[in-house]
Amino acid sequence: MLPSPGELPVGTWRLEHGWTASFEEHTHDFPGLAYFQTSGGQLHTGRRTFPIEAGDLFVIAPGDVVGRFQASDLADNQGWGVFFTADALGPDVPGAHLAWRTHPLLFPFVRGGAIGALRLRVPEPDRAGWATRIQTLREELTERRDGYREAALAHLVLLLVGVSRLAADVVDDLRENREPLLAEVFEVIERRYARPLSLRDVAAAVNISPGHLTSTVRRQTGRTVQQWITERRMVQARRLLAATDLPIGEVGRRVGFPDPGYFARAFGRTHGMSPARWRQAGSDPKAR
């Protein structure tokens, strides 16, 4: 899920029997939640299959592997999916997801990889409230009444507060730097993404071979080093396009693309449109 131009980068959908969507095994590029009100069915995440129980809350981090999924997997269950990008929480959120371990609402999402989603349990007295909160968030995003952006963001923040409280017993584990190499890689990307940066540059900075770095990062996050570099650059590019009047070429230069043409092509591959069109669509709803 990428944020549409000018839209709040938050989405919800119902997860229930009869749902027409299905998907193959994939990794997420963004954080999300899957909450189930009732028992029944199964969820494939990482290399595990979980029987779904009432109150299950799955915290899906960037890089998490979600298994093949069909509507029949839900049996007679009812649940909700909520996905968002860190952009929704404001411009000061770090772009590299491993840096989220210092953010009070995003630390449960500092994971990712073949281990799959983090499974939490919502206490029975709170389950109806969780469903109501997500339904209200969906209504705000669907109806788009005056002030819907602020209202939707408020509901999302309250959901994330609830997640952080449920994860309190694993806070120390989640905040530990269990993968010092990954932490170092993302620190390099965060520090140097605005300049020309390649796999070899990152490998040299962390003092290991490019091949070993590639296999380690892919195994732990499901993505390559270059994909993470591009993701960080695109986060900042979207921010600059939305919040400034900088020329497109200058936006590209500030996020590590000195060649305006190459920046436009890279942005187009990620977003399905040029930077200029993305900016225009954000300021003029008729252009979407």
Sequence and secondary structure as in RCSB ss.txt:
>XXXX:A:sequence
MLPSPGELPVGTWRLEHGWTASFEEHTHDFPGLAYFQTSGGQLHTGRRTFPIEAGDLFVIAPGDVVGRFQASDLA
DNQGWGVFFTADALGPDVPGAHLAWRTHPLLFPFVRGGAIGALRLRVPEPDRAGWATRIQTLREELTERRDGYRE
AALAHLVLLLVGVSRLAADVVDDLRENREPLLAEVFEVIERRYARPLSLRDVAAAVNISPGHLTSTVRRQTGRTV
QQWITERRMVQARRLLAATDLPIGEVGRRVGFPDPGYFARAFGRTHGMSPARWRQAGSDPKAR
>XXXX:A:secstr
    TTS SEEEEEEETT    B SEE SS EEEEESS  SEEEETTEEEE  TTEEEEE TT EE  B GGGGT
T EEEEEEE GGGG TTS SSGGGGGGSTTTGGG   STT  EEEE  GGGHHHHHHHHHHHHHHHHH  TTHHH
HHHHHHHHHHHHHHHHGGGGHHHHHS S HHHHHHHHHHHHHTTS   HHHHHHHHTS HHHHHHHHHHHHSS H
HHHHHHHHHHHHHHHHHH    HHHHHHHTT  SHHHHHHHHHHHHSS HHHHHHHHH GGG 
